[in-house]
């Protein structure tokens, strides 16, 4: 049986993969469309009875204003911070795998902006870990969103 400490992980930025040990299977900032199946495939193992996934998408409104698109901009430290968040979730929860991918660049309404997922022997742990992962990512990873509205105006959301 493979333990969470024996499973190789791959954290990549701009196509470069760096092997890591542990349950962190994949961390990435991507300038191209996110692939849900690819993220799920990264977490495939026979020890997990539960897989929980959250997909954050670009919605067409915010606080009563019509959104036509947005742009995500990542600080140079964002990928390292994402890796740290994933590692902390692994340490805190009884999970066998975790993955997180966030878009950068221009996105249209309906596109996936972030995918986070975790696997665990049981569903409850997978659900809790996935919730913690997305919440902590949004709270601590320096990725900023600029929304474009139908009236031609725009605004930064959650930026310092």
Residue, then its C-alpha position, 0 to 999 in steps of 0.5 A: x500500500x502506498x502512503x501519502x508520503x511515498x507518492x511523488x508529486x509534481x508542482x509546475x510553473x510554465x511547463x516545468x515539473x519539479x518532483x516532490x514527495x508527499x500527497x501534493x500531486x499538482x500545483x500550477x498557475x496556468x495561462x491556458x484553459x484549465x482541464x478538470x480531467x487532468x486535475x482528477x487524473x493527478x489524484x488517481x490512486x487505489x487508496x482513496x474512496x473519496x474525491x472532492x473537487x471545487x471549480x471556481x468559474x467566472x460569473x456574469x455579475x458581481x454586486x449587481x453589475x454585469x461582468x463581461x470578463x476578467x484578468x488574474x495577475x499573480x505575484x512572482x511568489x504566488x506559485x510558492x505560496x500555493x505549494x505552501x497552502x497545499x502542503x499545510x492542508x496535507x499536514x492538517x487533514x487525513x488525505x491521500x492527495x491534493x491538487x490546485x490549479x489557478x488561471x492567470x491572464x484574461x478569462x471570459x464569463x463561464x471559464x474555469x478560474x481555479x480547480x482544487x481537489x483532494x482525495x481521502x479514504x473517506x468522503x468527509x476528509x476529502x470535502x473538508x480538505x477541499x473546502x480548506x484548500x480553496x478558502x486558504x488559497x483565496x485568503x493567502x495566495x497573491x493572485x489579484x482579479x481585475x473585473x471588466x464590466x459591460x459599461x466599460x469600467x473595471x475594478x480590482x478585487x481583493x488587491x492590496 
